Amino acid sequence: DIQMTQSPSSLSASVGDSVTITCRASQSVSTFLNWYQQRPGTAPKVIMYAASSLQRGVPSRFSGSGSGTVFTLTISGLQPEDFGTYYCQQSYSTHLLTFGPGTRVDIK
Amino acid sequence: QVHLVESGGGVVQPGRSLRVSCAVSGFSFSSYVMHWVRQAPGKGLEWVAGISFDGSNRYYADSVKGRFTISRDNSKSTVYLQMNSLRPDDTAIYFCAREYEGGSAHPYLDYWGQGTLVTVSS
């Protein structure tokens, strides 16, 4: 089974800062890597798919990169509405999905 | 407009069974792979199970294999999760989600329901 890790587990940043979250896979997942944002009390929402493709309607301050085993999600110019928990998820194993443990983003 | 609505959650004793449902509307249900994802209180997301568009293939996390069964009724646009031999660590919000691939050939979960809470407790 493919295992996913994320770092940091949490971070606190100010409005306007740039923040980067790293996700690592236990084996290569090529670019079959997605990112989700979850605000408290709500369902997750996809923000990035195929490692670097921005989901429709998601602000362009979000960007993703990586391939193989190491991926990053960057928020350039953090906004108050960006608080929440971010999860990476691999879809390399067809229909056998794995999520990372999550990174909680707080706004200072 | 796409909607996914889960139902059937509740409080159940350890060792008992429960079935949760997810009724969908707004898209051609029979054309999509569907998944169940759960989230224990204060914890992260855990993928539970997936089912192919026609129900012929089913996929499970090791943590639920042999106890949970995913199924679907395309005539009712509904996906189910039958949960047997429930344990306290199965306590979670259970979300259903649609898998979308599109032109990228890289699948992801693009629509989610609001979730239904299952509590396993004596």
Interface residues (C-beta under 8 A of the other chain):
Chain A: D1 T31 F32 N34 Y36 Q38 T42 A43 P44 K45 V46 Y49 A50 A51 S53 Q55 T85 Y87 Q89 S91 H95 L96 L97 T98 F99 G100 P101 G102
Chain B: V33 H35 V37 G44 L45 E46 W47 G50 S52 N57 Y59 D62 F95 E99 S104 H106 P107 Y108 L109 D110 W112 G113 Q114 G115
